[in-house]
Amino acid sequence: MNYLNLSETEFISSIKENRPLIMGILNITPDSFSDGGNYFNRDAAVKKAFELLEQGADILDIGGESTRPGAEAVSFDNEYERVIPVIEKILEIKPATIISVDTTKSKIAEEALKRGAAIINDISGLTFDEEMKNVIANYNAAAVIMHIKGNPKNMQQNPEYENVTEEVYEFLIKQAEAAQKAGVKKIIIDPGIGFGKNIQHNYELLKNLNKFALSGYPLLVGLSKKSFLGNLLNISVNERENATIITETVAVFSGADIVRTHNVSNAFQMKKIYNAVSNPEKI
């Protein structure tokens, strides 16, 4: 499936008809909270990419800048050197791979889209870089618009909301409409669980995922190994696999269309069970 060639209607239909899609996380960073440093060279990253695809990933989400709480921003040059050679190699070997790039920099997005990436996953909801909307529109690419309060360095410093579900929903719809006016036709929304929310905010958003699922935009969630799971259960990052897949299953049954995850093999099993429950006659 080449998302770049799809119309808005075809894009939404392709996601809804094949849900849940699995977005495998590939962090090419030294400091991501779960796997920082594990794939911090091109060959290791490319090898991991094909492992994720073999395990059942529909999309690869490649990032060269950690967005964990407290993370420092990285330069264009560093992010370019981490991400672009990996994209080039993956698409050289398997041109049909659907690649999403996790970046807030329009210049990184443009370099990735030039090479065949199909989705830009912007944790700022297209707010950190004014040119991002135009770049995505120029390449007829898809945008993941995520909600964040603040930035990765300060987002967990006592975030406050009067009504977290309503505020996040209103932000996403506003940003999606602004993106559409700029020419972005293919939009995915993400409530940004773990990004500028406390533990209660995160579970409140999970409780109300159906509201986002009914927005008309495909819904992505990123729950994998996040601290709201560890804090509730008092477990470390490396002990959160079971909590992750349980929560991802809850999200899919609540309407999530795309699951962004570290453990693709677990998510793939969940997907098969979800599809069997949804359509037992097709087993």
ChimeraX commands (.cxc) that place a marker at each C-alpha (Angstrom):
marker #1 position 0.00,0.00,0.00 radius 0.5
marker #1 position 1.51,3.32,-1.08 radius 0.5
marker #1 position -0.07,5.97,1.14 radius 0.5
marker #1 position 1.42,8.76,-0.98 radius 0.5
marker #1 position -0.80,7.75,-3.91 radius 0.5
marker #1 position -4.04,7.46,-1.96 radius 0.5
marker #1 position -6.79,10.06,-1.82 radius 0.5
marker #1 position -8.09,11.18,1.57 radius 0.5
marker #1 position -11.06,8.83,1.33 radius 0.5
marker #1 position -8.92,5.89,0.20 radius 0.5
marker #1 position -6.44,6.58,3.00 radius 0.5
marker #1 position -9.09,6.50,5.71 radius 0.5
marker #1 position -10.75,3.43,4.18 radius 0.5
marker #1 position -7.49,1.52,3.97 radius 0.5
marker #1 position -6.83,2.09,7.67 radius 0.5
marker #1 position -10.37,1.37,8.84 radius 0.5
marker #1 position -10.65,-1.80,6.75 radius 0.5
marker #1 position -7.35,-3.21,8.03 radius 0.5
marker #1 position -7.44,-2.04,11.64 radius 0.5
marker #1 position -5.72,-2.40,13.93 radius 0.5
marker #1 position -2.54,-1.46,12.11 radius 0.5
marker #1 position 0.72,-2.05,13.95 radius 0.5
marker #1 position 3.31,0.73,13.95 radius 0.5
marker #1 position 6.66,-0.66,15.04 radius 0.5
marker #1 position 8.93,1.74,16.93 radius 0.5
marker #1 position 12.52,2.16,15.76 radius 0.5
marker #1 position 14.41,4.63,17.93 radius 0.5
marker #1 position 17.81,5.59,16.53 radius 0.5
marker #1 position 18.78,7.49,19.65 radius 0.5
marker #1 position 21.20,7.11,22.55 radius 0.5
marker #1 position 18.65,8.15,25.17 radius 0.5
marker #1 position 15.12,6.90,24.45 radius 0.5
marker #1 position 13.52,5.59,27.65 radius 0.5
marker #1 position 13.05,1.98,26.48 radius 0.5
marker #1 position 15.63,1.13,23.84 radius 0.5
marker #1 position 18.00,4.09,23.70 radius 0.5
marker #1 position 21.36,3.14,22.22 radius 0.5
marker #1 position 20.31,-0.33,21.05 radius 0.5
marker #1 position 20.10,0.61,17.37 radius 0.5
marker #1 position 22.39,3.62,17.28 radius 0.5
marker #1 position 24.09,2.79,13.99 radius 0.5
marker #1 position 22.70,2.21,10.53 radius 0.5
marker #1 position 23.26,-1.53,10.25 radius 0.5
marker #1 position 21.76,-2.32,13.65 radius 0.5
marker #1 position 18.78,-0.07,12.92 radius 0.5
marker #1 position 18.15,-1.62,9.50 radius 0.5
marker #1 position 18.37,-5.12,10.96 radius 0.5
marker #1 position 15.85,-4.19,13.65 radius 0.5
marker #1 position 13.55,-2.65,11.03 radius 0.5
marker #1 position 13.31,-5.91,9.12 radius 0.5
marker #1 position 12.77,-7.85,12.33 radius 0.5
marker #1 position 9.79,-5.60,13.08 radius 0.5
marker #1 position 8.40,-6.11,9.58 radius 0.5
marker #1 position 8.87,-9.87,9.86 radius 0.5
marker #1 position 7.00,-9.84,13.18 radius 0.5
marker #1 position 4.01,-8.14,11.56 radius 0.5
marker #1 position 4.54,-4.38,11.59 radius 0.5
marker #1 position 2.41,-2.57,9.01 radius 0.5
marker #1 position 4.32,0.71,9.47 radius 0.5
marker #1 position 7.79,1.55,10.76 radius 0.5
marker #1 position 8.02,4.69,12.89 radius 0.5
marker #1 position 11.61,5.91,12.79 radius 0.5
marker #1 position 12.86,8.58,15.17 radius 0.5
marker #1 position 16.23,10.22,15.72 radius 0.5
marker #1 position 15.33,12.45,18.67 radius 0.5
marker #1 position 14.22,11.13,22.02 radius 0.5
marker #1 position 10.87,12.47,23.22 radius 0.5
marker #1 position 11.04,10.93,26.69 radius 0.5
marker #1 position 10.22,13.28,29.58 radius 0.5
marker #1 position 13.17,15.59,30.21 radius 0.5
marker #1 position 14.82,14.94,26.85 radius 0.5
marker #1 position 16.99,17.64,25.28 radius 0.5
marker #1 position 16.45,18.69,21.66 radius 0.5
marker #1 position 18.97,17.53,19.05 radius 0.5
marker #1 position 20.35,19.43,16.08 radius 0.5
marker #1 position 19.23,19.03,12.49 radius 0.5
marker #1 position 22.59,17.51,11.56 radius 0.5
marker #1 position 22.48,14.88,14.30 radius 0.5
marker #1 position 18.90,13.90,13.54 radius 0.5
marker #1 position 19.64,13.75,9.80 radius 0.5
marker #1 position 22.68,11.51,10.30 radius 0.5
marker #1 position 20.70,9.14,12.50 radius 0.5
marker #1 position 17.53,8.83,10.43 radius 0.5
marker #1 position 18.05,9.48,6.73 radius 0.5
marker #1 position 20.65,6.77,5.95 radius 0.5
marker #1 position 18.41,4.20,7.65 radius 0.5
marker #1 position 15.39,5.24,5.58 radius 0.5
marker #1 position 17.46,5.07,2.40 radius 0.5
marker #1 position 18.70,1.56,3.16 radius 0.5
marker #1 position 15.31,0.16,4.16 radius 0.5
marker #1 position 13.65,1.48,1.01 radius 0.5
marker #1 position 16.54,0.31,-1.14 radius 0.5
marker #1 position 15.99,-3.24,0.11 radius 0.5
marker #1 position 12.18,-3.14,0.39 radius 0.5
marker #1 position 10.69,-0.17,-1.51 radius 0.5
marker #1 position 7.10,-0.95,-0.47 radius 0.5
marker #1 position 7.82,-0.39,3.23 radius 0.5
marker #1 position 5.54,2.20,4.80 radius 0.5
marker #1 position 7.78,4.52,6.77 radius 0.5
marker #1 position 6.66,7.09,9.31 radius 0.5
marker #1 position 9.21,9.58,10.60 radius 0.5
marker #1 position 8.92,10.81,14.17 radius 0.5
marker #1 position 10.13,14.42,13.93 radius 0.5
marker #1 position 9.11,17.98,14.69 radius 0.5
marker #1 position 11.53,19.51,12.17 radius 0.5
marker #1 position 10.15,20.36,8.73 radius 0.5
marker #1 position 13.60,20.05,7.13 radius 0.5
marker #1 position 14.01,16.51,8.45 radius 0.5
marker #1 position 10.48,15.72,7.27 radius 0.5
marker #1 position 11.29,17.01,3.80 radius 0.5
marker #1 position 14.50,14.98,3.54 radius 0.5
marker #1 position 12.62,11.86,4.64 radius 0.5
marker #1 position 9.71,12.45,2.26 radius 0.5
marker #1 position 12.10,13.02,-0.64 radius 0.5
marker #1 position 13.41,9.52,-0.04 radius 0.5
marker #1 position 10.01,7.86,0.11 radius 0.5
marker #1 position 8.69,8.15,3.65 radius 0.5
marker #1 position 4.88,8.31,3.69 radius 0.5
marker #1 position 3.93,9.64,7.13 radius 0.5
marker #1 position 5.24,12.40,9.39 radius 0.5
marker #1 position 4.56,11.74,13.06 radius 0.5
marker #1 position 4.80,15.14,14.76 radius 0.5
marker #1 position 4.51,15.00,18.55 radius 0.5
marker #1 position 3.89,18.75,18.65 radius 0.5
marker #1 position 0.69,18.53,16.64 radius 0.5
marker #1 position 2.33,20.67,13.93 radius 0.5
marker #1 position 3.01,23.53,16.38 radius 0.5
marker #1 position 6.81,23.53,16.84 radius 0.5
marker #1 position 7.66,24.26,13.19 radius 0.5
marker #1 position 5.38,26.49,11.12 radius 0.5
marker #1 position 6.62,25.00,7.85 radius 0.5
marker #1 position 5.70,21.43,8.75 radius 0.5
marker #1 position 2.15,21.62,7.37 radius 0.5
marker #1 position 3.39,22.96,4.04 radius 0.5
marker #1 position 6.07,20.30,3.67 radius 0.5
marker #1 position 3.62,17.48,4.36 radius 0.5
marker #1 position 1.10,18.97,1.94 radius 0.5
marker #1 position 3.70,19.41,-0.81 radius 0.5
marker #1 position 4.48,15.69,-0.76 radius 0.5
marker #1 position 0.86,14.55,-0.34 radius 0.5
marker #1 position 2.03,12.70,2.76 radius 0.5
marker #1 position 0.06,11.75,5.85 radius 0.5
marker #1 position 0.40,13.57,9.17 radius 0.5
marker #1 position 0.06,12.20,12.67 radius 0.5
marker #1 position -1.13,15.13,14.79 radius 0.5
marker #1 position -0.43,14.47,18.46 radius 0.5
marker #1 position -1.33,16.47,21.54 radius 0.5
marker #1 position 1.42,17.60,23.89 radius 0.5
marker #1 position 1.39,20.17,26.67 radius 0.5
marker #1 position 4.74,21.96,26.68 radius 0.5
marker #1 position 7.72,20.15,25.22 radius 0.5
marker #1 position 9.57,16.93,26.13 radius 0.5
marker #1 position 11.89,18.77,28.50 radius 0.5
marker #1 position 9.13,20.31,30.65 radius 0.5
marker #1 position 5.91,18.46,29.77 radius 0.5
marker #1 position 5.71,16.42,32.98 radius 0.5
marker #1 position 6.15,19.38,35.34 radius 0.5
marker #1 position 2.70,19.36,36.96 radius 0.5
marker #1 position 0.46,19.40,33.86 radius 0.5
marker #1 position -3.03,20.72,34.60 radius 0.5
marker #1 position -6.36,20.51,32.76 radius 0.5
marker #1 position -9.92,21.43,33.63 radius 0.5
marker #1 position -11.16,18.58,31.43 radius 0.5
marker #1 position -8.34,16.65,29.82 radius 0.5
marker #1 position -10.51,14.79,27.29 radius 0.5
marker #1 position -12.23,17.93,26.02 radius 0.5
marker #1 position -9.04,20.01,25.89 radius 0.5
marker #1 position -7.08,17.35,24.04 radius 0.5
marker #1 position -9.95,16.67,21.63 radius 0.5
marker #1 position -10.45,20.36,20.85 radius 0.5
marker #1 position -6.72,20.82,20.22 radius 0.5
marker #1 position -6.56,17.87,17.84 radius 0.5
marker #1 position -9.61,18.94,15.84 radius 0.5
marker #1 position -8.34,22.53,15.63 radius 0.5
marker #1 position -4.92,21.40,14.43 radius 0.5
marker #1 position -6.38,18.90,11.98 radius 0.5
marker #1 position -8.59,21.60,10.45 radius 0.5
marker #1 position -5.63,24.00,10.20 radius 0.5
marker #1 position -3.59,21.29,8.50 radius 0.5
marker #1 position -6.39,20.64,6.03 radius 0.5
marker #1 position -6.54,24.34,5.17 radius 0.5
marker #1 position -2.81,24.18,4.45 radius 0.5
marker #1 position -3.38,21.28,2.05 radius 0.5
marker #1 position -2.72,18.25,4.25 radius 0.5
marker #1 position -5.34,15.72,3.19 radius 0.5
marker #1 position -4.40,12.59,5.14 radius 0.5
marker #1 position -4.56,13.06,8.90 radius 0.5
marker #1 position -4.26,10.72,11.87 radius 0.5
marker #1 position -4.88,11.96,15.41 radius 0.5
marker #1 position -3.12,10.87,18.60 radius 0.5
marker #1 position -4.18,12.05,22.09 radius 0.5
marker #1 position -0.56,11.94,23.23 radius 0.5
marker #1 position -0.85,9.67,26.24 radius 0.5
marker #1 position 2.18,10.32,28.43 radius 0.5
marker #1 position 2.96,13.70,26.87 radius 0.5
marker #1 position 2.14,16.42,29.37 radius 0.5
marker #1 position -0.34,14.35,31.36 radius 0.5
marker #1 position -0.30,12.90,34.85 radius 0.5
marker #1 position -1.36,9.35,35.61 radius 0.5
marker #1 position -5.04,10.27,36.06 radius 0.5
marker #1 position -5.09,12.25,32.81 radius 0.5
marker #1 position -3.72,9.24,30.92 radius 0.5
marker #1 position -6.32,6.82,32.24 radius 0.5
marker #1 position -9.06,9.40,31.67 radius 0.5
marker #1 position -8.01,9.60,28.01 radius 0.5
marker #1 position -7.98,5.81,27.74 radius 0.5
marker #1 position -11.46,5.69,29.25 radius 0.5
marker #1 position -12.70,8.16,26.63 radius 0.5
marker #1 position -10.85,6.92,23.54 radius 0.5
marker #1 position -14.15,6.28,21.82 radius 0.5
marker #1 position -14.72,10.04,21.55 radius 0.5
marker #1 position -11.54,10.36,19.49 radius 0.5
marker #1 position -12.40,7.27,17.45 radius 0.5
marker #1 position -15.66,8.92,16.39 radius 0.5
marker #1 position -13.94,12.12,15.22 radius 0.5
marker #1 position -13.76,11.01,11.59 radius 0.5
marker #1 position -9.96,10.82,11.67 radius 0.5
marker #1 position -8.03,7.57,12.10 radius 0.5
marker #1 position -6.87,7.22,15.71 radius 0.5
marker #1 position -3.35,6.27,16.77 radius 0.5
marker #1 position -2.29,5.49,20.32 radius 0.5
marker #1 position 1.18,5.07,21.79 radius 0.5
marker #1 position 1.07,3.22,25.10 radius 0.5
marker #1 position 4.11,0.99,24.92 radius 0.5
marker #1 position 6.03,0.64,28.21 radius 0.5
marker #1 position 5.02,4.12,29.35 radius 0.5
marker #1 position 5.38,5.34,32.92 radius 0.5
marker #1 position 1.63,5.56,33.57 radius 0.5
marker #1 position 1.68,1.75,33.44 radius 0.5
marker #1 position 4.77,1.42,35.60 radius 0.5
marker #1 position 3.52,3.92,38.16 radius 0.5
marker #1 position 0.18,2.16,38.58 radius 0.5
marker #1 position 1.71,-1.31,38.84 radius 0.5
marker #1 position 5.04,-0.36,40.44 radius 0.5
marker #1 position 7.10,-2.06,37.73 radius 0.5
marker #1 position 10.20,-1.03,35.78 radius 0.5
marker #1 position 10.37,-0.29,32.04 radius 0.5
marker #1 position 11.58,-3.80,31.24 radius 0.5
marker #1 position 8.71,-5.36,33.19 radius 0.5
marker #1 position 5.94,-3.59,31.27 radius 0.5
marker #1 position 5.40,-5.98,28.34 radius 0.5
marker #1 position 2.25,-7.58,29.78 radius 0.5
marker #1 position 0.80,-4.26,30.89 radius 0.5
marker #1 position 1.50,-2.84,27.44 radius 0.5
marker #1 position -0.33,-5.50,25.45 radius 0.5
marker #1 position -3.28,-5.51,27.87 radius 0.5
marker #1 position -3.64,-1.74,27.53 radius 0.5
marker #1 position -3.19,-1.85,23.75 radius 0.5
marker #1 position -6.00,-4.42,23.58 radius 0.5
marker #1 position -8.26,-2.15,25.62 radius 0.5
marker #1 position -7.42,0.71,23.24 radius 0.5
marker #1 position -8.21,-1.28,20.10 radius 0.5
marker #1 position -11.56,-2.43,21.48 radius 0.5
marker #1 position -12.21,1.24,22.32 radius 0.5
marker #1 position -11.65,2.30,18.72 radius 0.5
marker #1 position -7.91,2.82,18.21 radius 0.5
marker #1 position -6.98,2.16,14.58 radius 0.5
marker #1 position -3.18,2.16,14.89 radius 0.5
marker #1 position -1.06,0.92,17.79 radius 0.5
marker #1 position 2.46,2.33,18.08 radius 0.5
marker #1 position 4.50,-0.27,19.94 radius 0.5
marker #1 position 7.92,-1.67,20.77 radius 0.5
marker #1 position 6.71,-5.28,20.90 radius 0.5
marker #1 position 5.32,-5.99,17.45 radius 0.5
marker #1 position 5.03,-9.76,17.92 radius 0.5
marker #1 position 2.71,-9.31,20.92 radius 0.5
marker #1 position 0.66,-6.71,19.06 radius 0.5
marker #1 position 0.37,-9.00,16.04 radius 0.5
marker #1 position -1.09,-11.77,18.21 radius 0.5
marker #1 position -3.53,-9.26,19.67 radius 0.5
marker #1 position -4.48,-8.17,16.15 radius 0.5
marker #1 position -5.23,-11.74,15.08 radius 0.5
marker #1 position -7.41,-12.34,18.14 radius 0.5
marker #1 position -9.20,-9.01,17.65 radius 0.5
marker #1 position -9.91,-9.88,14.02 radius 0.5
marker #1 position -11.17,-13.33,15.01 radius 0.5
marker #1 position -13.52,-11.86,17.60 radius 0.5
marker #1 position -14.73,-9.21,15.15 radius 0.5
marker #1 position -15.26,-11.63,12.26 radius 0.5
marker #1 position -15.34,-15.24,13.51 radius 0.5
marker #1 position -16.86,-16.38,10.22 radius 0.5
marker #1 position -13.56,-15.51,8.49 radius 0.5
marker #1 position -11.37,-17.76,10.65 radius 0.5
marker link #1:1,2 radius 0.2
marker link #1:2,3 radius 0.2
marker link #1:3,4 radius 0.2
marker link #1:4,5 radius 0.2
marker link #1:5,6 radius 0.2
marker link #1:6,7 radius 0.2
marker link #1:7,8 radius 0.2
marker link #1:8,9 radius 0.2
marker link #1:9,10 radius 0.2
marker link #1:10,11 radius 0.2
marker link #1:11,12 radius 0.2
marker link #1:12,13 radius 0.2
marker link #1:13,14 radius 0.2
marker link #1:14,15 radius 0.2
marker link #1:15,16 radius 0.2
marker link #1:16,17 radius 0.2
marker link #1:17,18 radius 0.2
marker link #1:18,19 radius 0.2
marker link #1:19,20 radius 0.2
marker link #1:20,21 radius 0.2
marker link #1:21,22 radius 0.2
marker link #1:22,23 radius 0.2
marker link #1:23,24 radius 0.2
marker link #1:24,25 radius 0.2
marker link #1:25,26 radius 0.2
marker link #1:26,27 radius 0.2
marker link #1:27,28 radius 0.2
marker link #1:28,29 radius 0.2
marker link #1:29,30 radius 0.2
marker link #1:30,31 radius 0.2
marker link #1:31,32 radius 0.2
marker link #1:32,33 radius 0.2
marker link #1:33,34 radius 0.2
marker link #1:34,35 radius 0.2
marker link #1:35,36 radius 0.2
marker link #1:36,37 radius 0.2
marker link #1:37,38 radius 0.2
marker link #1:38,39 radius 0.2
marker link #1:39,40 radius 0.2
marker link #1:40,41 radius 0.2
marker link #1:41,42 radius 0.2
marker link #1:42,43 radius 0.2
marker link #1:43,44 radius 0.2
marker link #1:44,45 radius 0.2
marker link #1:45,46 radius 0.2
marker link #1:46,47 radius 0.2
marker link #1:47,48 radius 0.2
marker link #1:48,49 radius 0.2
marker link #1:49,50 radius 0.2
marker link #1:50,51 radius 0.2
marker link #1:51,52 radius 0.2
marker link #1:52,53 radius 0.2
marker link #1:53,54 radius 0.2
marker link #1:54,55 radius 0.2
marker link #1:55,56 radius 0.2
marker link #1:56,57 radius 0.2
marker link #1:57,58 radius 0.2
marker link #1:58,59 radius 0.2
marker link #1:59,60 radius 0.2
marker link #1:60,61 radius 0.2
marker link #1:61,62 radius 0.2
marker link #1:62,63 radius 0.2
marker link #1:63,64 radius 0.2
marker link #1:64,65 radius 0.2
marker link #1:65,66 radius 0.2
marker link #1:66,67 radius 0.2
marker link #1:67,68 radius 0.2
marker link #1:68,69 radius 0.2
marker link #1:69,70 radius 0.2
marker link #1:70,71 radius 0.2
marker link #1:71,72 radius 0.2
marker link #1:72,73 radius 0.2
marker link #1:73,74 radius 0.2
marker link #1:74,75 radius 0.2
marker link #1:75,76 radius 0.2
marker link #1:76,77 radius 0.2
marker link #1:77,78 radius 0.2
marker link #1:78,79 radius 0.2
marker link #1:79,80 radius 0.2
marker link #1:80,81 radius 0.2
marker link #1:81,82 radius 0.2
marker link #1:82,83 radius 0.2
marker link #1:83,84 radius 0.2
marker link #1:84,85 radius 0.2
marker link #1:85,86 radius 0.2
marker link #1:86,87 radius 0.2
marker link #1:87,88 radius 0.2
marker link #1:88,89 radius 0.2
marker link #1:89,90 radius 0.2
marker link #1:90,91 radius 0.2
marker link #1:91,92 radius 0.2
marker link #1:92,93 radius 0.2
marker link #1:93,94 radius 0.2
marker link #1:94,95 radius 0.2
marker link #1:95,96 radius 0.2
marker link #1:96,97 radius 0.2
marker link #1:97,98 radius 0.2
marker link #1:98,99 radius 0.2
marker link #1:99,100 radius 0.2
marker link #1:100,101 radius 0.2
marker link #1:101,102 radius 0.2
marker link #1:102,103 radius 0.2
marker link #1:103,104 radius 0.2
marker link #1:104,105 radius 0.2
marker link #1:105,106 radius 0.2
marker link #1:106,107 radius 0.2
marker link #1:107,108 radius 0.2
marker link #1:108,109 radius 0.2
marker link #1:109,110 radius 0.2
marker link #1:110,111 radius 0.2
marker link #1:111,112 radius 0.2
marker link #1:112,113 radius 0.2
marker link #1:113,114 radius 0.2
marker link #1:114,115 radius 0.2
marker link #1:115,116 radius 0.2
marker link #1:116,117 radius 0.2
marker link #1:117,118 radius 0.2
marker link #1:118,119 radius 0.2
marker link #1:119,120 radius 0.2
marker link #1:120,121 radius 0.2
marker link #1:121,122 radius 0.2
marker link #1:122,123 radius 0.2
marker link #1:123,124 radius 0.2
marker link #1:124,125 radius 0.2
marker link #1:125,126 radius 0.2
marker link #1:126,127 radius 0.2
marker link #1:127,128 radius 0.2
marker link #1:128,129 radius 0.2
marker link #1:129,130 radius 0.2
marker link #1:130,131 radius 0.2
marker link #1:131,132 radius 0.2
marker link #1:132,133 radius 0.2
marker link #1:133,134 radius 0.2
marker link #1:134,135 radius 0.2
marker link #1:135,136 radius 0.2
marker link #1:136,137 radius 0.2
marker link #1:137,138 radius 0.2
marker link #1:138,139 radius 0.2
marker link #1:139,140 radius 0.2
marker link #1:140,141 radius 0.2
marker link #1:141,142 radius 0.2
marker link #1:142,143 radius 0.2
marker link #1:143,144 radius 0.2
marker link #1:144,145 radius 0.2
marker link #1:145,146 radius 0.2
marker link #1:146,147 radius 0.2
marker link #1:147,148 radius 0.2
marker link #1:148,149 radius 0.2
marker link #1:149,150 radius 0.2
marker link #1:150,151 radius 0.2
marker link #1:151,152 radius 0.2
marker link #1:152,153 radius 0.2
marker link #1:153,154 radius 0.2
marker link #1:154,155 radius 0.2
marker link #1:155,156 radius 0.2
marker link #1:156,157 radius 0.2
marker link #1:157,158 radius 0.2
marker link #1:158,159 radius 0.2
marker link #1:159,160 radius 0.2
marker link #1:160,161 radius 0.2
marker link #1:161,162 radius 0.2
marker link #1:162,163 radius 0.2
marker link #1:163,164 radius 0.2
marker link #1:164,165 radius 0.2
marker link #1:165,166 radius 0.2
marker link #1:166,167 radius 0.2
marker link #1:167,168 radius 0.2
marker link #1:168,169 radius 0.2
marker link #1:169,170 radius 0.2
marker link #1:170,171 radius 0.2
marker link #1:171,172 radius 0.2
marker link #1:172,173 radius 0.2
marker link #1:173,174 radius 0.2
marker link #1:174,175 radius 0.2
marker link #1:175,176 radius 0.2
marker link #1:176,177 radius 0.2
marker link #1:177,178 radius 0.2
marker link #1:178,179 radius 0.2
marker link #1:179,180 radius 0.2
marker link #1:180,181 radius 0.2
marker link #1:181,182 radius 0.2
marker link #1:182,183 radius 0.2
marker link #1:183,184 radius 0.2
marker link #1:184,185 radius 0.2
marker link #1:185,186 radius 0.2
marker link #1:186,187 radius 0.2
marker link #1:187,188 radius 0.2
marker link #1:188,189 radius 0.2
marker link #1:189,190 radius 0.2
marker link #1:190,191 radius 0.2
marker link #1:191,192 radius 0.2
marker link #1:192,193 radius 0.2
marker link #1:193,194 radius 0.2
marker link #1:194,195 radius 0.2
marker link #1:195,196 radius 0.2
marker link #1:196,197 radius 0.2
marker link #1:197,198 radius 0.2
marker link #1:198,199 radius 0.2
marker link #1:199,200 radius 0.2
marker link #1:200,201 radius 0.2
marker link #1:201,202 radius 0.2
marker link #1:202,203 radius 0.2
marker link #1:203,204 radius 0.2
marker link #1:204,205 radius 0.2
marker link #1:205,206 radius 0.2
marker link #1:206,207 radius 0.2
marker link #1:207,208 radius 0.2
marker link #1:208,209 radius 0.2
marker link #1:209,210 radius 0.2
marker link #1:210,211 radius 0.2
marker link #1:211,212 radius 0.2
marker link #1:212,213 radius 0.2
marker link #1:213,214 radius 0.2
marker link #1:214,215 radius 0.2
marker link #1:215,216 radius 0.2
marker link #1:216,217 radius 0.2
marker link #1:217,218 radius 0.2
marker link #1:218,219 radius 0.2
marker link #1:219,220 radius 0.2
marker link #1:220,221 radius 0.2
marker link #1:221,222 radius 0.2
marker link #1:222,223 radius 0.2
marker link #1:223,224 radius 0.2
marker link #1:224,225 radius 0.2
marker link #1:225,226 radius 0.2
marker link #1:226,227 radius 0.2
marker link #1:227,228 radius 0.2
marker link #1:228,229 radius 0.2
marker link #1:229,230 radius 0.2
marker link #1:230,231 radius 0.2
marker link #1:231,232 radius 0.2
marker link #1:232,233 radius 0.2
marker link #1:233,234 radius 0.2
marker link #1:234,235 radius 0.2
marker link #1:235,236 radius 0.2
marker link #1:236,237 radius 0.2
marker link #1:237,238 radius 0.2
marker link #1:238,239 radius 0.2
marker link #1:239,240 radius 0.2
marker link #1:240,241 radius 0.2
marker link #1:241,242 radius 0.2
marker link #1:242,243 radius 0.2
marker link #1:243,244 radius 0.2
marker link #1:244,245 radius 0.2
marker link #1:245,246 radius 0.2
marker link #1:246,247 radius 0.2
marker link #1:247,248 radius 0.2
marker link #1:248,249 radius 0.2
marker link #1:249,250 radius 0.2
marker link #1:250,251 radius 0.2
marker link #1:251,252 radius 0.2
marker link #1:252,253 radius 0.2
marker link #1:253,254 radius 0.2
marker link #1:254,255 radius 0.2
marker link #1:255,256 radius 0.2
marker link #1:256,257 radius 0.2
marker link #1:257,258 radius 0.2
marker link #1:258,259 radius 0.2
marker link #1:259,260 radius 0.2
marker link #1:260,261 radius 0.2
marker link #1:261,262 radius 0.2
marker link #1:262,263 radius 0.2
marker link #1:263,264 radius 0.2
marker link #1:264,265 radius 0.2
marker link #1:265,266 radius 0.2
marker link #1:266,267 radius 0.2
marker link #1:267,268 radius 0.2
marker link #1:268,269 radius 0.2
marker link #1:269,270 radius 0.2
marker link #1:270,271 radius 0.2
marker link #1:271,272 radius 0.2
marker link #1:272,273 radius 0.2
marker link #1:273,274 radius 0.2
marker link #1:274,275 radius 0.2
marker link #1:275,276 radius 0.2
marker link #1:276,277 radius 0.2
marker link #1:277,278 radius 0.2
marker link #1:278,279 radius 0.2
marker link #1:279,280 radius 0.2
marker link #1:280,281 radius 0.2
marker link #1:281,282 radius 0.2
marker link #1:282,283 radius 0.2
view
